[in-house]
């Protein structure tokens, strides 16, 4: 695989902050792994705030090497569960708003159709 395209592919990279949150890595572990050649990085910034972009597959390999495959799978499941819960919360709020709008529209059928007083 072309390494340049991996840096461009959606989901193939993550920030150092996301690596810390998602995989439980410390900033020191990330820096040590970069210096040891286990992790490649690209310096980046958003709105003037600097951060490191890392390759997800390398971070996953590092975590698996340090903590084992079961730890990695458990962290990935926990992250996916959090994402699913956020999406469910968003969808529930959207359904509630639509139900409220539906109730408003069905409460005033005459005025909506223009046949009322």
C-alpha positions in Angstrom: 0.0 0.0 0.0 1.2 3.5 -0.8 2.0 5.2 2.5 1.1 8.6 1.2 -2.5 7.5 0.4 -2.8 6.0 3.9 -2.3 9.4 5.4 -5.1 10.7 3.2 -7.6 8.0 3.7 -10.5 8.7 6.0 -10.3 6.9 9.3 -6.7 5.8 8.7 -5.2 8.4 11.0 -6.1 9.8 14.4 -4.8 12.6 16.6 -2.5 12.0 19.6 -5.4 13.2 21.8 -7.7 10.6 20.3 -5.1 7.9 20.7 -4.8 8.8 24.4 -8.6 8.8 24.9 -9.5 5.8 22.7 -6.6 3.5 23.5 -5.4 4.7 27.0 -2.0 5.8 25.9 0.0 8.4 27.7 1.7 11.3 26.0 5.1 9.8 27.2 4.2 6.4 25.6 3.4 8.1 22.3 6.6 10.2 22.3 8.7 7.1 23.3 7.1 5.1 20.5 7.8 7.8 17.9 11.4 8.0 19.0 11.7 4.2 18.9 10.4 4.2 15.3 7.2 2.3 16.2 4.9 5.2 15.3 5.1 7.6 12.4 3.6 11.0 12.8 2.8 14.2 11.0 2.7 17.5 12.8 -0.6 19.3 12.2 -2.6 22.2 13.7 -6.2 23.3 13.8 -7.0 26.9 14.6 -3.4 27.4 15.8 -3.5 24.4 18.2 -0.8 21.9 17.3 -1.3 18.1 17.5 0.2 15.0 16.1 -1.5 12.8 13.5 -0.8 9.1 13.9 -1.5 6.1 11.7 -4.4 4.1 13.3 -2.9 0.7 12.3 0.4 1.6 14.0 -1.3 2.8 17.2 -3.4 -0.4 17.3 -0.3 -2.6 16.8 1.5 -0.7 19.6 -1.4 -1.2 22.0 -1.8 -4.9 21.1 2.0 -5.4 21.6 1.9 -3.6 25.0 -1.4 -4.9 26.4 -2.5 -7.8 24.3 -5.2 -8.4 21.8 -8.0 -8.7 24.3 -7.2 -5.3 25.7 -7.3 -3.8 22.2 -10.6 -5.5 21.4 -12.1 -4.3 24.7 -11.0 -0.7 24.1 -12.4 -0.8 20.5 -15.7 -2.2 21.7 -15.9 0.5 24.4 -15.3 3.2 21.9 -17.8 1.8 19.4 -20.4 1.5 22.2 -19.9 5.2 23.1 -20.3 6.1 19.5 -23.5 4.1 19.2 -24.9 5.6 22.4 -24.2 9.2 21.1 -26.0 8.4 17.9 -29.0 6.9 19.7 -29.2 10.0 21.9 -29.1 12.2 18.8 -31.8 10.2 17.1 -34.0 10.1 20.1 -33.9 13.9 20.3 -34.7 14.1 16.6 -37.6 11.7 17.0 -38.9 13.8 20.0 -38.7 17.0 17.9 -40.5 15.3 15.0 -43.3 13.9 17.3 -43.8 17.4 18.7 -44.0 18.9 15.2 -46.5 16.1 14.2 -48.6 16.9 17.3 -48.7 20.6 16.4 -49.7 19.8 12.8 -52.5 17.3 13.8 -53.9 19.6 16.5 -54.9 22.3 14.1 -56.1 20.6 10.9 -58.6 23.4 9.9 -56.1 26.2 10.1 -53.4 24.3 8.3 -55.6 23.5 5.4 -56.9 27.0 5.1 -60.6 26.0 5.7 -60.8 27.2 9.3 -62.3 30.5 10.6 
